[in-house]
Amino acid sequence: MAYDPGTLEAALSAAVGSDLALIAELRRAFLESAERQADLLARARCDANWTMAALRLKGLCASFGVNNVMKLADEALESAPGDPVILRKIAQALAAIATSDS
């Protein structure tokens, strides 16, 4: 599942216009929040914590139009807590966002 860097950037531009500094700050805030939820997902040992982290990640990604990670969060909701395959997919998707040029 490839990351489309245009979706996050388009959502941020629609929200704040052409203020590049604010776009960069919001992008960082998005990534920090998404990585925090991915970390909580990785540390979840029960269904409730796993579900809560996946739902928060999904909601965050829906707010910013990051559909590929939103779909992965859906996949996590269907997986067992600690599923290494989905955790790896989410980590890779977030790393692609972090390393993409804005």
Backbone torsions as a table, in degrees:
resi	resn	phi	psi	omega
1	MET	NA	115.6	-176.4
2	ALA	-87.6	147.7	176.8
3	TYR	-87.9	131.8	175.4
4	ASP	-100.1	103.3	-176.2
5	PRO	-62.9	-17.6	-179.3
6	GLY	-70.2	-27.6	-175.8
7	THR	-68.5	-47.8	178.9
8	LEU	-64.9	-45.4	-178.9
9	GLU	-63.7	-39.5	179.1
10	ALA	-65.3	-41.5	179.0
11	ALA	-63.9	-42.0	-179.9
12	LEU	-68.0	-42.2	178.8
13	SER	-63.8	-38.9	178.5
14	ALA	-64.8	-32.9	-177.4
15	ALA	-79.1	-37.9	-172.1
16	VAL	-124.6	1.2	179.8
17	GLY	80.0	-138.9	-173.0
18	SER	-103.4	18.9	178.5
19	ASP	-75.3	95.0	-173.9
20	LEU	-62.4	-36.0	179.0
21	ALA	-65.7	-42.2	179.7
22	LEU	-69.4	-38.3	176.2
23	ILE	-60.0	-45.5	179.6
24	ALA	-63.1	-40.5	179.2
25	GLU	-65.5	-43.8	178.6
26	LEU	-66.6	-36.6	177.3
27	ARG	-62.3	-44.4	177.2
28	ARG	-62.1	-43.7	179.9
29	ALA	-62.4	-41.7	176.9
30	PHE	-59.5	-49.6	-178.1
31	LEU	-62.3	-42.2	178.1
32	GLU	-60.6	-44.1	179.6
33	SER	-65.9	-44.0	179.9
34	ALA	-64.2	-42.1	178.9
35	GLU	-66.7	-34.9	177.0
36	ARG	-63.6	-43.8	179.3
37	GLN	-67.7	-37.6	177.0
38	ALA	-64.0	-37.9	177.1
39	ASP	-65.7	-43.9	177.0
40	LEU	-62.4	-37.8	176.9
41	LEU	-62.3	-44.0	-179.1
42	ALA	-65.9	-30.1	-178.8
43	ARG	-92.0	-5.9	-178.6
44	ALA	-66.7	133.0	179.5
45	ARG	-119.5	-0.1	177.5
46	CYS	-133.4	161.5	-178.2
47	ASP	-58.3	-40.9	-176.2
48	ALA	-64.0	-46.8	179.8
49	ASN	-66.7	-40.0	178.0
50	TRP	-60.7	-48.9	-179.1
51	THR	-62.5	-44.2	-179.1
52	MET	-61.8	-45.1	179.9
53	ALA	-65.4	-40.8	179.7
54	ALA	-65.5	-41.5	178.9
55	LEU	-66.0	-39.8	177.8
56	ARG	-65.6	-41.9	177.6
57	LEU	-63.1	-43.2	179.2
58	LYS	-61.7	-46.2	-179.8
59	GLY	-63.2	-43.0	178.1
60	LEU	-60.2	-46.8	-178.8
61	CYS	-67.7	-34.7	177.0
62	ALA	-64.6	-38.6	-179.8
63	SER	-63.9	-29.9	-177.0
64	PHE	-106.2	4.3	177.9
65	GLY	71.2	25.7	179.8
66	VAL	-93.2	78.4	-170.5
67	ASN	-65.1	-34.1	-177.8
68	ASN	-65.4	-40.5	179.1
69	VAL	-75.3	-32.2	176.1
70	MET	-61.0	-42.0	177.6
71	LYS	-65.9	-36.8	177.0
72	LEU	-66.5	-36.4	175.8
73	ALA	-63.5	-39.1	174.6
74	ASP	-61.2	-42.2	178.3
75	GLU	-62.6	-38.6	177.9
76	ALA	-63.3	-38.5	179.1
77	LEU	-61.4	-26.6	178.9
78	GLU	-90.5	-5.8	-176.3
79	SER	-100.7	166.5	176.0
80	ALA	-79.5	148.8	176.7
81	PRO	-52.7	134.2	178.3
82	GLY	83.6	6.9	-178.8
83	ASP	-56.1	112.1	-175.3
84	PRO	-67.0	-27.3	-178.6
85	VAL	-67.8	-49.1	-178.7
86	ILE	-70.1	-35.7	177.1
87	LEU	-61.7	-40.7	178.9
88	ARG	-66.6	-41.9	178.9
89	LYS	-61.9	-43.0	179.8
90	ILE	-65.6	-44.6	179.2
91	ALA	-60.5	-42.0	179.6
92	GLN	-66.4	-40.0	179.4
93	ALA	-65.8	-41.5	178.8
94	LEU	-69.6	-35.4	176.7
95	ALA	-64.7	-36.9	178.1
96	ALA	-64.8	-39.1	177.9
97	ILE	-65.3	-44.3	-177.1
98	ALA	-63.9	-32.4	-176.4
99	THR	-96.1	-6.8	179.6
100	SER	-72.0	146.8	177.6
101	ASP	-76.3	134.2	177.0
102	SER	-88.8	NA	NA
